[in-house]
Amino acid sequence: MELSSDNNFSVLNRIINILNRRRVRIKKLMAHENEEDVRRGGVVMLLYTTVDMIEKVKVQLEKLIEVDAVTYHEGNQVYQELSERIIDAD
């Protein structure tokens, strides 16, 4: 799952709370800030759950005021590609 949002205090905490309430297991998580605008950031997560549950979580995350976009992809290969892109940017 890839998420872009404002880089506000406690936004990551609210994201994690939504996942915990749905009992979604987080295998890996990488948070980053946007290089062009430090007020913007994002999160890339590798989650262990069903597609149905991911859809429910996606809807809940999109309701957060700070969150702009939420996308998800199946498979851990996509997580590796996204995380490598973030690391290369640093």
C-alpha positions, 0 to 999 in steps of 0.5 A: 500500500502506498499513501501520500499525505501532509507531513503533520504531527501524529498522522502516522499514528492515525494511520497505524490506529486504523490498521490496528482496529482492523487487525491488519498485520504490518510486515514492513513500513517505510515513511518518507518526506517529499524532497520538493516540499517538506510539508508533504510525505508518504508511507509505503507499507507491506501488509498481510491481509485479504483484498476485501480488508485492504479495500475497507482500510483504503476507504478509512484512510481516504477519510483522513483529512491529511491523506491525499491518495491511497493505492494498493498493489498485490505482492511484495515485489511492488513494495521492493520497487517502491522502497528502492525508489524512495531510497534512491531519492535520498 
